């Protein structure tokens, strides 16, 4: 009698505050909600450019470019080999996107906890306004039905 044991599966990685991420989906999830960032672009350790911008889109497409222009940031995770997540000595989180000798460091300037609560408040306010508009439209339709001769 033999017992068939399933092969031992290696657990998925668990990265907390520091680590290297190679999975493009994980990189995308991590970068999607960054919002406002400071960026530093270096090649071979030499500064090429730096500034501030807003992450507008994060995607994975082998035919499209990562673009930073006019403070708008569009990140193609396929432009990079991996992401290194780390913290500065003063606990400032930064995301280093690396490809060969190129590094794009993103330092968040917005707080996702504060942004999420503001976003939630905005969503609730928007929902209330839509409800009021629909209610007003319904009232107008009811009034119109009363006046309609047919």
Secondary structure, DSSP 8 states (H G I E B T S, - for coil): ----------------SSEEE--HHHHHHHHHT--EEEEEEEETTEEEEEEEEEEEEEE--TTS--EEETTEEEEEGGG-SEEEEEE-TT--EEEEEEETTEEEEEEE-S-HHHHHHHHHHHHHHHHHHHHHHHHHHHHHHHHHHHH---
